[in-house]
């Protein structure tokens, strides 16, 4: 029963890095941010992240697409695809770019950016 609960709640943020430090996993990261997110946060945490992504996508398709919004959406899409084979969100500078892109898209879909 205890092992079954781990799939729902995950092993905890940073548990993959901790397993590396203790010799259980020799690679440091899984080289797949999505898989690492599921293992660390479980299906509940992964579902919350997907709900946030789905909410942002719904807001994007409800407004007219501008060149600026399309550019920031391209940045976020590239991060989502690269995260399938690498770990860009575990590297601070690239994670900051992803956070900036998420914030820009959120702001542009709310109409709060003054040109």
C-alpha positions in Angstrom: 0.0 0.0 0.0 2.8 2.4 0.8 4.4 1.9 -2.6 1.1 2.5 -4.3 0.8 5.9 -2.6 4.1 7.0 -4.0 2.7 7.0 -7.5 0.1 9.5 -6.4 2.3 11.7 -4.2 5.7 11.1 -5.7 9.0 10.7 -4.0 9.6 14.4 -3.3 11.2 17.3 -5.0 14.9 16.6 -5.4 14.6 12.8 -4.7 16.2 11.9 -8.0 19.3 14.0 -7.2 19.3 12.5 -3.7 19.3 9.0 -5.2 22.3 10.0 -7.2 24.1 11.3 -4.1 23.5 8.0 -2.3 24.6 5.8 -5.3 21.1 4.5 -6.3 21.0 6.4 -9.6 24.3 7.1 -11.4 23.1 9.8 -13.7 22.0 12.8 -11.6 19.0 13.6 -13.7 16.6 11.5 -15.8 17.3 13.5 -18.9 13.5 13.9 -19.2 11.9 16.7 -17.2 8.4 15.3 -17.6 9.3 11.8 -16.3 11.3 13.4 -13.4 8.3 15.5 -12.6 6.1 12.5 -12.3 8.6 10.6 -10.2 9.2 13.5 -7.8 5.7 14.9 -7.5 3.5 11.9 -8.4 0.4 11.9 -10.5 -1.2 14.6 -8.3 1.7 17.1 -8.9 2.0 16.2 -12.5 -1.8 16.7 -12.9 -1.5 20.2 -11.3 1.2 21.2 -13.7 -0.8 19.9 -16.7 -3.9 21.8 -15.4 -1.8 25.0 -15.4 -0.5 24.3 -18.9 -4.0 23.5 -20.1 -5.4 26.7 -18.6 -2.7 28.8 -20.3 -3.3 27.1 -23.7 -7.1 27.8 -23.4 -6.3 31.5 -22.7 -3.9 31.6 -25.7 -6.5 30.3 -28.2 -9.2 32.7 -27.0 -7.4 35.9 -28.0 -6.0 37.1 -31.4 -2.5 35.8 -32.0 0.1 38.6 -32.2 3.7 38.3 -33.4 5.0 38.8 -29.9 2.7 36.2 -28.4 3.6 33.7 -31.1 7.2 34.2 -30.4 6.8 33.6 -26.6 4.6 30.6 -27.4 7.4 29.2 -29.6 9.8 29.5 -26.7 7.5 27.6 -24.4 6.8 25.0 -27.0 10.5 24.5 -27.5 11.1 24.1 -23.8 8.3 21.5 -23.6 9.8 19.5 -26.5 13.4 19.8 -25.2 12.2 18.6 -21.8 11.3 15.3 -23.3 15.0 14.4 -24.0 16.9 16.7 -21.6 16.5 18.6 -18.4 16.4 22.3 -19.2 14.3 23.2 -16.2 17.0 21.8 -13.9 19.6 24.3 -15.2 19.1 27.7 -13.6 19.7 30.0 -16.6 17.4 28.0 -18.9 14.8 27.7 -16.2 14.8 31.4 -15.8 14.1 31.8 -19.6 11.2 29.4 -19.3 9.8 31.3 -16.4 10.2 34.6 -18.3 8.4 33.1 -21.3 5.6 31.7 -19.1 5.2 35.1 -17.5 5.3 36.9 -20.8 2.6 34.6 -22.3 0.5 35.0 -19.2 0.8 38.7 -19.2 0.1 39.0 -23.0 -3.1 36.8 -22.7 -4.4 39.1 -19.9 -3.8 42.2 -21.9 -1.6 43.8 -19.2 1.4 44.5 -21.4 1.6 48.1 -22.6 3.3 48.4 -25.9 
